[in-house]
Amino acid sequence: MLDTSLRSAKDSALQSVAARMESVSPGAVSWAGLTAGLATAGLVVAQLYWWGLLAWWLNRVLDGLDGTLARVHGRQSDWGGYLDMVLDLSVYAVVLVSFLWGGSKLVLGLGAIVLALFYVNIGQLFLSSAILEKIKHQPGAAARRRQVGTNGRLTTLELPTTLVEGAETVVLYSLLFVFVGQLPVVLGLMILAMAITIGQRFSWAWRTLAGGTDRTGTDVSGSASTATGKTGPTRTL
């Protein structure tokens, strides 16, 4: 929800740092971020939560820095976007599991629901991205991209704005460290927020793809199927 409005501020803050790192590859920063993420999980298991919070925010800074570094020095690549996404998801998973380690049955149950919702959300994310990528390369793509509500971000994936995006996920995870004694409450909040997000993306997909019209009333149902010559919803990943 806040990613688009915060992105320019984040990039401005990191550009001056990135400009001094010409000899450093974005991939190296991504791997350093993974190291910080794994350290975060280790600190959580050791119950050093405030140190874990610092390591978590270091991971988040490095996660933003690799992309900014690539853009500042013209090193953007599909591989870089892929690596960043895989390492990012790995950190999200291992940090959450570290909080569930040795938890009560209630905590484990709620954590399992959170992981399941993450699974559904990621599936929506990649499928939506694949469909939008197909639409983007069809005739009249610029107009259709405006119609389906994409937001012109600089990241590898483009999706409609929803309640939980990158910034909100960072905040929700940070709450785990701050209110570690109230994990069921925080996990419940994560479940609610993720469920709303999944509903928002499903609603967008239904209006845009299955319904044949977007919120402007423009017919876009054929745009995703033109490339394959098939009718109906596109299911190619």
WOQUI-V708896 format. One record per residue. RES is the residue in three letters. PSI is psi in radians with two decimals (NA if undefined). Layout:
BEGIN
res & psi
RES & PSI
RES & PSI
END
This chain:
BEGIN
res & psi
MET & -0.64
LEU & -0.09
ASP & -0.79
THR & -0.77
SER & -0.51
LEU & -0.31
ARG & -0.78
SER & -0.68
ALA & -0.72
LYS & -0.80
ASP & -0.69
SER & -0.69
ALA & -0.57
LEU & -0.29
GLN & -0.69
SER & -0.62
VAL & -0.79
ALA & -0.60
ALA & -0.45
ARG & 0.08
MET & 0.68
GLU & -0.56
SER & -0.08
VAL & 2.31
SER & 2.53
PRO & -0.62
GLY & -0.67
ALA & -0.67
VAL & -0.69
SER & -0.76
TRP & -0.61
ALA & -0.65
GLY & -0.69
LEU & -0.73
THR & -0.78
ALA & -0.64
GLY & -0.74
LEU & -0.65
ALA & -0.65
THR & -0.84
ALA & -0.74
GLY & -0.69
LEU & -0.60
VAL & -0.80
VAL & -0.61
ALA & 0.03
GLN & 0.51
LEU & 1.27
TYR & -0.67
TRP & -0.65
TRP & -0.64
GLY & -0.66
LEU & -0.71
LEU & -0.74
ALA & -0.63
TRP & -0.80
TRP & -0.54
LEU & -0.75
ASN & -0.73
ARG & -0.69
VAL & -0.79
LEU & -0.61
ASP & -0.61
GLY & -0.53
LEU & -0.62
ASP & -0.73
GLY & -0.73
THR & -0.72
LEU & -0.74
ALA & -0.71
ARG & -0.73
VAL & -0.67
HIS & 0.26
GLY & 0.68
ARG & 0.39
GLN & 2.44
SER & 2.76
ASP & -0.68
TRP & -0.72
GLY & -0.74
GLY & -0.68
TYR & -0.84
LEU & -0.78
ASP & -0.77
MET & -0.78
VAL & -0.79
LEU & -0.66
ASP & -0.84
LEU & -0.62
SER & -0.73
VAL & -0.78
TYR & -0.75
ALA & -0.85
VAL & -0.59
VAL & -0.76
LEU & -0.78
VAL & -0.60
SER & -0.57
PHE & -0.48
LEU & -0.29
TRP & 2.10
GLY & 0.24
GLY & 2.99
SER & 2.97
LYS & -0.64
LEU & -0.81
VAL & -0.76
LEU & -0.70
GLY & -0.80
LEU & -0.68
GLY & -0.66
ALA & -0.67
ILE & -0.74
VAL & -0.82
LEU & -0.67
ALA & -0.72
LEU & -0.64
PHE & -0.74
TYR & -0.84
VAL & -0.75
ASN & -0.74
ILE & -0.67
GLY & -0.78
GLN & -0.76
LEU & -0.88
PHE & -0.65
LEU & -0.76
SER & -0.72
SER & -0.72
ALA & -0.72
ILE & -0.75
LEU & -0.63
GLU & -0.69
LYS & -0.78
ILE & -0.68
LYS & -0.51
HIS & 0.11
GLN & 2.79
PRO & 2.39
GLY & 0.47
ALA & -0.67
ALA & -0.75
ALA & -0.74
ARG & -0.62
ARG & -0.63
ARG & -0.67
GLN & -0.72
VAL & -0.02
GLY & 0.37
THR & 2.87
ASN & 0.19
GLY & 0.55
ARG & 2.87
LEU & 0.01
THR & 2.99
THR & -0.66
LEU & 2.46
GLU & 2.20
LEU & 2.77
PRO & 2.71
THR & 2.33
THR & 3.09
LEU & -0.84
VAL & 2.03
GLU & -2.67
GLY & -0.88
ALA & -0.75
GLU & -0.61
THR & -0.70
VAL & -0.75
VAL & -0.80
LEU & -0.74
TYR & -0.68
SER & -0.59
LEU & -0.52
LEU & -0.68
PHE & -0.77
VAL & -0.67
PHE & 0.84
VAL & -0.44
GLY & -0.16
GLN & 0.77
LEU & -0.73
PRO & -0.66
VAL & -0.81
VAL & -0.74
LEU & -0.66
GLY & -0.69
LEU & -0.71
MET & -0.71
ILE & -0.79
LEU & -0.83
ALA & -0.74
MET & -0.67
ALA & -0.72
ILE & -0.74
THR & -0.78
ILE & -0.73
GLY & -0.70
GLN & -0.77
ARG & -0.64
PHE & -0.74
SER & -0.77
TRP & -0.80
ALA & -0.71
TRP & -0.80
ARG & -0.69
THR & -0.67
LEU & -1.02
ALA & -0.69
GLY & -0.36
GLY & -0.17
THR & 2.63
ASP & -2.98
ARG & -0.20
THR & -0.09
GLY & 0.18
THR & 2.38
ASP & 2.07
VAL & 0.11
SER & -0.51
GLY & -0.29
SER & -0.60
ALA & -0.25
SER & -0.15
THR & -0.69
ALA & -0.56
THR & -0.19
GLY & 0.22
LYS & 2.79
THR & 2.86
GLY & 3.09
PRO & 2.48
THR & 2.36
ARG & 0.29
THR & 2.25
LEU & NA
END
